[in-house]
Amino acid sequence: MQIVILKDAAEVARYGADIFTTQLQRKAGAVLGLATGSTPVALYQELIRRNQAGEVSFKNATTFNLDEYLGLSGEHPQSYRYFMDQQLFDHVDIDKNNTHVPPGDAKNPITACQEYEAKIAAAGGIDIQLLGIGRNGHIGFNEPSSGLTSRTRVKTLTKATIDDNARFFAADEYQPHLSITMGIGTILDARKVVLLATGENKADAVKAMVEGPLTAACPASALQLHRDAVIVIDLAAASKLADIEFYQHIEAENQKLQAYLASL
Ligand SMILES: N[C@@H]1[C@@H](O)[C@H](O)[C@@H](COP(=O)(O)O)O[C@@H]1O
């Protein structure tokens, strides 16, 4: 795991946007795995700004979102499809036909999960997967006790996640308890994984992910197994890590190595 500790959420968003920009510049037809939640919004805003300034293009990119509420169609304002349209796709030069979000209104959700996996495979796999983290350590909607090699499937949300996400729903509005989510195995198959976390309320989950045991009790700890996982966090989210200075030292050395390699 590469642990990048930055001052605040704005720096986290810029760092994340840099990784995605580099990927898109390197491979125009990049396959991006995307995430919802409040954490990636600032990153998306930065990518929109860069796209509109002509610095980066999504023209040939393909995207796959992590998850969707089961029971909501893409027109529902709380659906993750709607969120992605509003927060990113409607503002950049992407071909919407190349954007994929699990179908929350699928007639048969079980076969829809298999079809989603097949589409990812047909696109050549995911080059870079963006992730947030739930306070209980979930990634996508892989709640604690999720299989560490799981594939895209229907998952039941925990009470904690339903409560955390209740802020997006009106008091009298139906809030789904089920989801379709990429599995942890699906996420680990991405060639690169970038997880963003900001704020003190993520500090326990970040500690469990980075320094805790590999366990289904903290699904994000599975990223310890990934060859190219970058954990980008602000000081507040890093505040419970055992040795922040050591992680900062490693990252400074890493930057020097990258600069040297670039100069060759
Ligand atoms: N399914 C999403 C996750 O993908 C996201 O990482 C998490 C954290 O969201 P936030 O960034 O709003 O804290 O929320 C939801 O449960």
Ligand as a Chemical Component Dictionary entry (heavy atoms), coordinates in Angstrom:
data_LIG
# 
_chem_comp.id                   LIG 
_chem_comp.type                 NON-POLYMER 
_chem_comp.pdbx_formal_charge   0 
_chem_comp.three_letter_code    LIG 
# 
loop_
_chem_comp_atom.comp_id 
_chem_comp_atom.atom_id 
_chem_comp_atom.alt_atom_id 
_chem_comp_atom.type_symbol 
_chem_comp_atom.charge 
_chem_comp_atom.model_Cartn_x 
_chem_comp_atom.model_Cartn_y 
_chem_comp_atom.model_Cartn_z 
_chem_comp_atom.pdbx_ordinal 
LIG N1 N1 N 0 -21.435 2.894  -1.453 1  
LIG C1 C1 C 0 -20.844 4.106  -1.029 2  
LIG C2 C2 C 0 -19.346 3.894  -0.882 3  
LIG O1 O1 O 0 -18.784 3.617  -2.148 4  
LIG C3 C3 C 0 -18.698 5.128  -0.261 5  
LIG O2 O2 O 0 -17.305 4.954  -0.189 6  
LIG C4 C4 C 0 -19.268 5.344  1.117  7  
LIG C5 C5 C 0 -18.642 6.526  1.854  8  
LIG O3 O3 O 0 -19.269 7.686  1.464  9  
LIG P1 P1 P 0 -18.808 9.158  1.829  10 
LIG O4 O4 O 0 -17.707 9.474  0.880  11 
LIG O5 O5 O 0 -20.010 10.004 1.600  12 
LIG O6 O6 O 0 -18.354 9.134  3.243  13 
LIG O7 O7 O 0 -20.652 5.571  0.972  14 
LIG C6 C6 C 0 -21.462 4.639  0.263  15 
LIG O8 O8 O 0 -21.843 3.637  1.124  16 
# 
loop_
_chem_comp_bond.comp_id 
_chem_comp_bond.atom_id_1 
_chem_comp_bond.atom_id_2 
_chem_comp_bond.value_order 
_chem_comp_bond.pdbx_ordinal 
LIG N1 C1 SING 1  
LIG C1 C2 SING 2  
LIG C1 C6 SING 3  
LIG C2 O1 SING 4  
LIG C2 C3 SING 5  
LIG C3 O2 SING 6  
LIG C3 C4 SING 7  
LIG C4 C5 SING 8  
LIG C4 O7 SING 9  
LIG C5 O3 SING 10 
LIG O3 P1 SING 11 
LIG P1 O4 DOUB 12 
LIG P1 O5 SING 13 
LIG P1 O6 SING 14 
LIG O7 C6 SING 15 
LIG C6 O8 SING 16 
# 
